[in-house]
Amino acid sequence: MRDDYAVVRKFSKKLRELRKKNGLTQEKLAEIADISYKNIQYLESKNPTCPSLITLNKLAKAFKITLPKLLDFK
């Protein structure tokens, strides 16, 4: 279970980095990805929630990258 949480934390960090790299606010990313602003807040929080596959796909499309690229934490 602890390893699962570590993956979610890594995703949270990557999401924040991608958003900032693309010059987006949480609000703008939510709008582009067609997901709620609150969802972006939760995903980037200190205690992030595990995103659904649908949310992950929408975020990948918003960043114009593939889902595997979004989930690459190397």
Residue, then its C-alpha position, 0 to 999 in steps of 0.5 A: m500500500r505504501d508503494d502505491y501512495a508513493v506512485v500517486r505522490k510522484f504523479s502529483k509532483k509531475l503534474r505540478e511540474l508539467r502544469k508550471k512548465n506549460g505556464l498554466t494555472q490550476e484553473k486553466l488546466a482544469e478548463i483545458a482538460d475538462i475536469s474540475y478545478k477541485n480535482i486538480q487541487y486534490l491531485e497536486s495536494k500533499n495528500p493526493t487522490c488517485p486519479s481515474l483512467i479517464t482523468l489521466n487521459k484528459l490530462a495527457k490530452a491537455f498537455k498534448i502528450t501520450l498517457p505513457k509519457l504522463l505516467d513516466f516518472k523517471 
